[in-house]
Amino acid sequence: MASSTKISRLISRSFSSASSSSTSLFSRGGNGYLGGLLSKYSTAAAIDEQPIKPSVQVDHTQLLIDGKFVDAASGKTFPTLDPRTGEVIAHVAEGHSEDVDRAVAAARKAFDQGPWPKFPAYERQKIMLRAADLIEKHNDQIAALETWDNGKPYEQSAQIEIPMLVRLFRYYAGWADKIHGLTVPADGPYHVQTLHEPIGVAGQIIPWNFPLLMFAWKVGPALACGNTVVLKQLTDTIVCFVCSKTISRGRTSCWCVEYNIWLWSNCRCCSC
Protein backbone atom coordinates (compact mmCIF):
# COMPACT_ATOMS: atom_id res chain seq x y z
CA MET A 1 0.00 0.00 0.00
CA ALA A 2 2.86 2.38 0.91
CA SER A 3 4.55 1.59 -2.39
CA SER A 4 1.38 2.41 -4.29
CA THR A 5 1.10 5.74 -2.46
CA LYS A 6 4.71 6.64 -3.30
CA ILE A 7 4.25 5.73 -6.95
CA SER A 8 1.06 7.79 -7.02
CA ARG A 9 2.86 10.82 -5.63
CA LEU A 10 5.73 10.44 -8.10
CA ILE A 11 3.34 10.26 -11.05
CA SER A 12 1.43 13.22 -9.69
CA ARG A 13 4.60 15.26 -9.38
CA SER A 14 5.71 14.29 -12.90
CA PHE A 15 2.44 15.49 -14.41
CA SER A 16 2.57 18.65 -12.35
CA SER A 17 6.12 19.36 -13.49
CA ALA A 18 5.28 18.58 -17.13
CA SER A 19 2.25 20.83 -16.91
CA SER A 20 4.26 23.80 -15.61
CA SER A 21 6.92 23.20 -18.30
CA SER A 22 4.25 23.14 -20.96
CA THR A 23 2.80 26.37 -19.61
CA SER A 24 6.17 28.10 -19.87
CA LEU A 25 6.68 26.76 -23.39
CA PHE A 26 3.34 28.04 -24.63
CA SER A 27 3.24 31.25 -22.57
CA ARG A 28 4.45 34.74 -23.43
CA GLY A 29 2.63 34.82 -26.74
CA GLY A 30 4.26 31.66 -28.05
CA ASN A 31 7.81 32.79 -27.24
CA GLY A 32 8.62 29.41 -25.69
CA TYR A 33 10.34 26.75 -27.78
CA LEU A 34 7.22 24.76 -28.69
CA GLY A 35 5.17 27.89 -28.95
CA GLY A 36 7.69 29.28 -31.41
CA LEU A 37 7.54 26.13 -33.48
CA LEU A 38 3.76 26.11 -33.48
CA SER A 39 3.44 29.77 -34.36
CA LYS A 40 5.95 29.23 -37.16
CA TYR A 41 3.82 26.62 -38.89
CA SER A 42 0.35 27.27 -37.49
CA THR A 43 -2.38 29.18 -39.28
CA ALA A 44 -3.92 30.27 -35.96
CA ALA A 45 -2.12 33.63 -36.03
CA ALA A 46 -3.86 34.49 -39.27
CA ILE A 47 -7.30 34.55 -37.63
CA ASP A 48 -6.93 38.14 -36.43
CA GLU A 49 -5.09 39.33 -39.52
CA GLN A 50 -6.25 40.36 -42.95
CA PRO A 51 -5.20 37.82 -45.61
CA ILE A 52 -2.26 39.03 -47.68
CA LYS A 53 -2.88 38.99 -51.41
CA PRO A 54 0.18 37.58 -53.22
CA SER A 55 1.91 39.91 -55.67
CA VAL A 56 1.66 37.33 -58.46
CA GLN A 57 -0.72 36.88 -61.36
CA VAL A 58 -2.33 33.84 -62.92
CA ASP A 59 -1.84 34.47 -66.63
CA HIS A 60 -2.57 31.02 -68.09
CA THR A 61 -5.61 28.95 -67.20
CA GLN A 62 -5.88 26.59 -70.17
CA LEU A 63 -4.84 23.01 -70.84
CA LEU A 64 -1.43 22.37 -72.38
CA ILE A 65 -1.96 19.84 -75.16
CA ASP A 66 0.13 19.23 -78.28
CA GLY A 67 2.41 22.14 -77.48
CA LYS A 68 -0.39 24.70 -77.21
CA PHE A 69 -2.49 26.25 -74.48
CA VAL A 70 -6.07 25.35 -75.40
CA ASP A 71 -9.56 25.56 -73.94
CA ALA A 72 -11.36 22.41 -72.86
CA ALA A 73 -13.32 20.74 -75.66
CA SER A 74 -16.54 21.50 -73.77
CA GLY A 75 -15.56 25.12 -73.17
CA LYS A 76 -16.18 24.62 -69.45
CA THR A 77 -14.09 26.10 -66.66
CA PHE A 78 -14.08 25.63 -62.91
CA PRO A 79 -13.03 27.98 -60.10
CA THR A 80 -9.95 27.31 -58.00
CA LEU A 81 -10.36 28.88 -54.57
CA ASP A 82 -8.20 30.62 -52.00
CA PRO A 83 -8.48 28.21 -49.01
CA ARG A 84 -8.14 31.12 -46.54
CA THR A 85 -11.05 33.18 -47.83
CA GLY A 86 -13.01 31.02 -50.25
CA GLU A 87 -12.51 33.67 -52.94
CA VAL A 88 -11.93 32.65 -56.54
CA ILE A 89 -8.27 32.82 -57.61
CA ALA A 90 -8.93 31.94 -61.25
CA HIS A 91 -11.25 30.00 -63.54
CA VAL A 92 -9.35 27.10 -65.08
CA ALA A 93 -10.22 25.01 -68.15
CA GLU A 94 -12.17 21.92 -67.06
CA GLY A 95 -10.90 18.86 -68.87
CA HIS A 96 -12.99 15.75 -69.52
CA SER A 97 -12.53 12.45 -71.33
CA GLU A 98 -12.30 14.09 -74.77
CA ASP A 99 -9.46 16.30 -73.55
CA VAL A 100 -7.67 13.31 -72.02
CA ASP A 101 -7.97 11.51 -75.36
CA ARG A 102 -6.50 14.53 -77.15
CA ALA A 103 -3.60 14.71 -74.69
CA VAL A 104 -2.85 10.99 -74.96
CA ALA A 105 -2.97 11.08 -78.77
CA ALA A 106 -0.62 14.07 -78.85
CA ALA A 107 1.77 12.41 -76.38
CA ARG A 108 1.73 9.19 -78.40
CA LYS A 109 2.47 11.09 -81.59
CA ALA A 110 5.30 12.95 -79.84
CA PHE A 111 6.73 9.62 -78.69
CA ASP A 112 6.41 7.85 -82.05
CA GLN A 113 7.39 10.73 -84.32
CA GLY A 114 9.08 13.32 -82.11
CA PRO A 115 12.74 13.63 -81.19
CA TRP A 116 12.52 13.19 -77.39
CA PRO A 117 12.92 9.38 -77.10
CA LYS A 118 15.50 9.40 -79.90
CA PHE A 119 17.68 12.09 -78.33
CA PRO A 120 21.06 11.05 -76.97
CA ALA A 121 20.57 10.70 -73.23
CA TYR A 122 23.00 13.57 -72.63
CA GLU A 123 20.72 15.92 -74.61
CA ARG A 124 17.71 14.93 -72.49
CA GLN A 125 19.82 15.60 -69.42
CA LYS A 126 20.74 19.11 -70.59
CA ILE A 127 17.11 20.01 -71.32
CA MET A 128 15.92 18.77 -67.92
CA LEU A 129 18.68 20.73 -66.21
CA ARG A 130 17.61 23.83 -68.11
CA ALA A 131 14.04 23.33 -66.86
CA ALA A 132 15.32 23.01 -63.29
CA ASP A 133 17.29 26.24 -63.69
CA LEU A 134 14.20 28.11 -64.90
CA ILE A 135 12.06 26.85 -62.02
CA GLU A 136 14.78 27.77 -59.53
CA LYS A 137 15.02 31.25 -61.03
CA HIS A 138 11.30 31.77 -60.36
CA ASN A 139 11.27 30.03 -56.96
CA ASP A 140 9.53 32.86 -55.10
CA GLN A 141 6.85 33.34 -57.73
CA ILE A 142 5.94 29.64 -57.80
CA ALA A 143 6.06 29.43 -53.99
CA ALA A 144 3.65 32.36 -53.67
CA LEU A 145 1.21 30.71 -56.07
CA GLU A 146 1.55 27.34 -54.34
CA THR A 147 0.81 28.85 -50.93
CA TRP A 148 -2.05 30.96 -52.27
CA ASP A 149 -3.67 27.95 -53.92
CA ASN A 150 -2.76 25.18 -51.48
CA GLY A 151 -2.88 26.98 -48.13
CA LYS A 152 0.46 25.72 -46.81
CA PRO A 153 2.92 28.14 -45.16
CA TYR A 154 4.93 30.21 -47.63
CA GLU A 155 8.15 29.20 -45.88
CA GLN A 156 7.39 25.55 -46.59
CA SER A 157 6.73 26.26 -50.27
CA ALA A 158 9.71 28.55 -50.81
CA GLN A 159 12.32 26.75 -48.72
CA ILE A 160 11.30 23.11 -48.99
CA GLU A 161 8.96 22.13 -51.81
CA ILE A 162 10.23 24.24 -54.73
CA PRO A 163 13.94 23.67 -53.92
CA MET A 164 13.22 19.93 -53.63
CA LEU A 165 11.45 20.02 -57.01
CA VAL A 166 14.55 21.61 -58.53
CA ARG A 167 16.89 19.22 -56.75
CA LEU A 168 14.92 16.14 -57.80
CA PHE A 169 14.74 17.27 -61.42
CA ARG A 170 18.51 17.68 -61.42
CA TYR A 171 18.89 14.28 -59.78
CA TYR A 172 16.78 12.53 -62.42
CA ALA A 173 18.48 14.52 -65.18
CA GLY A 174 21.76 13.07 -63.91
CA TRP A 175 20.41 9.56 -64.39
CA ALA A 176 19.49 10.11 -68.04
CA ASP A 177 22.91 9.09 -69.43
CA LYS A 178 23.58 6.44 -66.80
CA ILE A 179 20.72 4.05 -67.64
CA HIS A 180 22.03 1.26 -69.83
CA GLY A 181 21.73 -2.43 -70.47
CA LEU A 182 24.02 -5.30 -69.55
CA THR A 183 25.93 -8.04 -71.26
CA VAL A 184 25.10 -11.22 -69.37
CA PRO A 185 27.46 -14.24 -69.18
CA ALA A 186 25.89 -17.34 -70.69
CA ASP A 187 26.75 -21.02 -71.10
CA GLY A 188 27.69 -21.92 -74.64
CA PRO A 189 28.31 -19.83 -77.77
CA TYR A 190 25.59 -17.25 -77.04
CA HIS A 191 25.54 -13.49 -76.73
CA VAL A 192 23.04 -12.39 -74.06
CA GLN A 193 22.31 -8.69 -73.70
CA THR A 194 19.66 -6.52 -72.06
CA LEU A 195 18.58 -3.21 -73.55
CA HIS A 196 16.67 -0.49 -71.66
CA GLU A 197 14.39 1.57 -73.91
CA PRO A 198 11.63 4.16 -73.42
CA ILE A 199 8.22 2.48 -73.26
CA GLY A 200 5.86 5.22 -74.47
CA VAL A 201 3.31 7.52 -72.81
CA ALA A 202 3.27 7.66 -69.01
CA GLY A 203 -0.14 8.56 -67.55
CA GLN A 204 0.38 10.14 -64.14
CA ILE A 205 -1.88 11.39 -61.33
CA ILE A 206 -0.65 13.44 -58.38
CA PRO A 207 -2.25 14.57 -55.09
CA TRP A 208 -2.82 17.97 -53.50
CA ASN A 209 -0.56 18.03 -50.43
CA PHE A 210 2.89 18.33 -52.05
CA PRO A 211 1.87 18.54 -55.71
CA LEU A 212 5.11 19.92 -57.12
CA LEU A 213 7.24 17.46 -55.17
CA MET A 214 5.05 14.56 -56.36
CA PHE A 215 5.30 15.97 -59.87
CA ALA A 216 9.10 15.72 -59.71
CA TRP A 217 8.94 12.15 -58.38
CA LYS A 218 6.74 11.02 -61.27
CA VAL A 219 7.61 13.20 -64.25
CA GLY A 220 11.38 13.32 -63.64
CA PRO A 221 12.12 9.59 -64.12
CA ALA A 222 9.69 9.27 -67.03
CA LEU A 223 11.31 12.10 -68.96
CA ALA A 224 14.86 11.05 -68.09
CA CYS A 225 14.14 7.64 -69.62
CA GLY A 226 12.79 9.18 -72.84
CA ASN A 227 9.05 8.76 -72.29
CA THR A 228 6.33 11.34 -72.89
CA VAL A 229 3.88 12.28 -70.15
CA VAL A 230 0.20 13.09 -69.67
CA LEU A 231 -0.25 14.49 -66.18
CA LYS A 232 -3.51 14.85 -64.25
CA GLN A 233 -3.14 17.04 -61.17
CA LEU A 234 -5.75 17.45 -58.47
CA THR A 235 -8.13 20.27 -59.34
CA ASP A 236 -7.88 21.71 -55.82
CA THR A 237 -4.25 22.71 -56.39
CA ILE A 238 -4.10 23.69 -60.01
CA VAL A 239 -2.63 27.19 -59.97
CA CYS A 240 0.97 26.23 -59.19
CA PHE A 241 0.94 23.96 -62.25
CA VAL A 242 -0.45 26.65 -64.51
CA CYS A 243 2.50 28.78 -63.41
CA SER A 244 5.14 26.03 -63.45
CA LYS A 245 4.28 24.73 -66.88
CA THR A 246 4.54 28.29 -68.22
CA ILE A 247 7.88 28.92 -66.52
CA SER A 248 9.34 25.57 -67.55
CA ARG A 249 8.56 26.47 -71.15
CA GLY A 250 10.83 29.44 -70.64
CA ARG A 251 11.03 32.55 -72.77
CA THR A 252 13.82 31.07 -74.85
CA SER A 253 13.87 27.32 -74.35
CA CYS A 254 10.22 26.28 -74.79
CA TRP A 255 11.34 22.76 -74.04
CA CYS A 256 8.04 21.08 -73.22
CA VAL A 257 6.29 22.72 -76.16
CA GLU A 258 9.11 22.13 -78.61
CA TYR A 259 9.20 18.40 -77.96
CA ASN A 260 5.55 17.86 -76.90
CA ILE A 261 6.72 15.72 -74.04
CA TRP A 262 4.73 17.27 -71.25
CA LEU A 263 0.97 17.68 -71.50
CA TRP A 264 -1.60 18.79 -68.97
CA SER A 265 -5.16 17.73 -68.49
CA ASN A 266 -7.06 19.54 -65.72
CA CYS A 267 -9.43 16.60 -65.77
CA ARG A 268 -12.65 16.31 -63.82
CA CYS A 269 -13.76 13.00 -65.26
CA CYS A 270 -12.79 11.14 -62.09
CA SER A 271 -12.61 11.84 -58.38
CA CYS A 272 -8.83 11.55 -58.03
HELIX and SHEET records of a PDB file:
HELIX    1   1 ALA A    2  GLY A   30  1                                  29    
HELIX    2   2 TYR A   33  TYR A   41  1                                   9    
HELIX    3   3 ALA A   44  ASP A   48  5                                   5    
HELIX    4   4 SER A   97  GLN A  113  1                                  17    
HELIX    5   5 TRP A  116  LYS A  118  5                                   3    
HELIX    6   6 ALA A  121  LYS A  137  1                                  17    
HELIX    7   7 ASN A  139  ASN A  150  1                                  12    
HELIX    8   8 TYR A  154  GLN A  156  1                                   3    
HELIX    9   9 SER A  157  GLU A  161  3                                   5    
HELIX   10  10 ILE A  162  TRP A  175  1                                  14    
HELIX   11  11 ALA A  176  LYS A  178  5                                   3    
HELIX   12  12 PRO A  211  ALA A  224  1                                  14    
HELIX   13  13 THR A  235  THR A  237  5                                   3    
HELIX   14  14 VAL A  239  ARG A  249  1                                  11    
HELIX   15  15 TRP A  255  TYR A  259  1                                   5    
SHEET    1   A 2 LEU A  63  ILE A  65  0                                        
SHEET    2   A 2 LYS A  68  VAL A  70 -1                                        
SHEET    1   B 2 THR A  77  LEU A  81  0                                        
SHEET    2   B 2 VAL A  88  ALA A  93 -1                                        
SHEET    1   C 2 THR A 183  VAL A 184  0                                        
SHEET    2   C 2 VAL A 192  GLN A 193 -1                                        
SHEET    1   D 3 VAL A 201  ILE A 206  0                                        
SHEET    2   D 3 THR A 228  GLN A 233  1                                        
SHEET    3   D 3 TRP A 262  TRP A 264  1                                        
END                                                                             
